[in-house]
Amino acid sequence: MQQKHIAEVRAFNRFYTSIIGLLDRHILNSRYSLPEVRVLYELYHNENTTASDIISSLQMDKGYLSRMLQQLVRKKLVAKKISTADGRAVHLTLTPAGRKEFETLNRESDKQIQEILEKLSSGDCERMTGYMAEIRSLLTQPKTTESDGR
């Protein structure tokens, strides 16, 4: 790995985070931060999950998640329920208001990306999403050594 590779990845990260507004305090002109939206996403797509599941999935600090969940419960977006199978486990679910809020945020996110993609040709969209798939593949494959040509 060379310093130029590090610099290029960091430059791309700065570019993309500014394109989609990740540096804004709140995502999509909502009242939620990116981590809050990611937690809502996890709860929307994984019914009866636990805080430990979210910590594992998002690689999030336990204390940070705990404070965030307290706020989301206070806002009546998330409900907690003690597990009947294991009294130590607490299952988290979105309330109907939480589901509605997430669906609104999800539509706004789709709209934001659609506006970005509308500036590109169909071929450019195909190339870009292909490159994105390649990046995901490269970053999730097992570590390779320099001698194998990768």
C-alpha positions in Angstrom: 0.0 0.0 0.0 1.3 3.4 -0.9 0.7 6.8 0.5 -0.9 7.8 -2.9 -3.5 5.1 -2.5 -4.4 6.4 1.0 -4.6 10.0 -0.3 -6.9 8.9 -3.2 -9.3 7.0 -1.0 -9.5 9.9 1.5 -10.0 12.4 -1.4 -12.8 10.2 -2.8 -14.4 9.9 0.7 -14.4 13.7 1.1 -15.9 14.2 -2.3 -18.7 11.6 -1.8 -19.6 12.7 1.7 -20.1 16.2 0.5 -22.1 15.1 -2.6 -24.7 13.3 -0.4 -24.5 15.6 2.6 -23.1 13.3 5.2 -21.3 16.2 6.9 -24.5 18.0 7.6 -25.6 17.7 11.2 -28.9 16.2 10.1 -29.5 13.8 7.2 -31.9 14.8 4.4 -33.0 18.0 6.1 -34.5 15.9 8.8 -34.1 16.1 12.6 -31.9 12.9 12.6 -28.2 12.3 12.4 -26.7 9.7 10.1 -26.1 7.2 13.0 -29.8 7.6 14.1 -31.0 6.9 10.6 -28.7 3.9 10.4 -30.2 2.5 13.6 -33.7 3.1 12.3 -32.7 1.3 9.1 -31.5 -1.7 11.1 -34.6 -1.8 13.1 -36.8 -1.4 10.0 -35.1 -4.3 8.3 -34.6 -6.6 11.3 -37.6 -7.1 13.5 -37.0 -7.8 17.2 -33.3 -7.1 17.1 -31.2 -6.3 20.1 -28.8 -3.6 20.9 -26.0 -6.2 20.7 -27.1 -7.0 17.1 -27.0 -3.3 16.2 -23.6 -2.8 17.8 -22.3 -5.8 15.8 -23.8 -4.8 12.5 -22.8 -1.1 12.7 -19.6 -1.4 14.7 -21.1 1.2 17.0 -20.0 2.1 20.5 -22.2 0.6 23.2 -22.6 3.8 25.2 -23.3 5.9 22.2 -26.0 3.4 21.0 -27.5 3.3 24.5 -27.9 7.1 24.6 -29.2 7.2 21.1 -31.8 4.5 21.8 -33.0 6.4 24.9 -33.7 9.4 22.7 -35.4 7.3 20.1 -37.6 5.7 22.7 -38.4 9.2 24.2 -39.4 10.3 20.7 -41.7 7.3 20.5 -39.9 5.9 17.4 -38.5 2.8 19.1 -40.1 0.4 21.6 -38.3 -2.0 23.9 -39.7 -5.4 25.0 -38.1 -7.8 27.4 -37.5 -11.2 25.8 -39.8 -13.9 27.1 -37.1 -16.5 26.3 -34.3 -14.6 28.1 -35.2 -12.0 30.6 -31.8 -10.3 30.2 -32.4 -9.6 26.5 -34.3 -6.6 25.3 -35.8 -6.7 21.8 -36.1 -3.4 19.9 -38.7 -2.6 17.3 -39.9 0.5 15.5 -43.2 1.8 16.6 -45.7 2.7 13.9 -44.5 6.3 14.1 -40.9 5.0 13.8 -41.8 2.9 10.7 -43.5 5.9 9.2 -40.6 8.2 9.9 -38.1 5.7 8.4 -40.2 5.3 5.3 -40.2 9.0 4.8 -36.5 9.2 5.2 -36.0 6.3 2.9 -38.1 8.0 0.2 -36.1 11.2 0.6 -32.9 9.2 0.3 -34.1 7.6 -2.9 -35.1 11.0 -4.2 -31.7 12.4 -3.4 -29.8 9.6 -5.2 -32.3 9.8 -8.2 -31.4 13.5 -8.5 -27.7 12.7 -8.6 -28.2 9.9 -11.2 -30.4 11.9 -13.4 -27.4 14.0 -14.4 -25.7 10.8 -15.8 -26.5 8.8 -18.9 -27.9 5.3 -18.5 -24.5 3.9 -19.5 -22.7 6.1 -17.0 -25.1 4.8 -14.3 -24.3 1.2 -15.2 -20.6 1.9 -15.1 -20.7 3.7 -11.8 -22.8 1.1 -10.1 -20.6 -1.6 -11.5 -17.6 0.2 -10.0 -19.4 0.4 -6.7 -20.0 -3.3 -6.8 -16.3 -3.9 -7.5 -15.3 -1.7 -4.6 -17.6 -3.6 -2.3 -16.2 -6.9 -3.6 -12.6 -5.7 -3.1 -13.2 -4.5 0.4 -14.9 -7.7 1.6 -12.7 -10.3 0.1 -10.1 -12.1 2.2 -6.8 -10.4 2.6 -4.4 -11.2 -0.2 -0.6 -11.1 -0.4 1.4 -9.0 -2.8 2.8 -12.1 -4.4 -0.6 -13.2 -5.8 -0.8 -10.3 -8.1 -3.6 -8.4 -6.4 
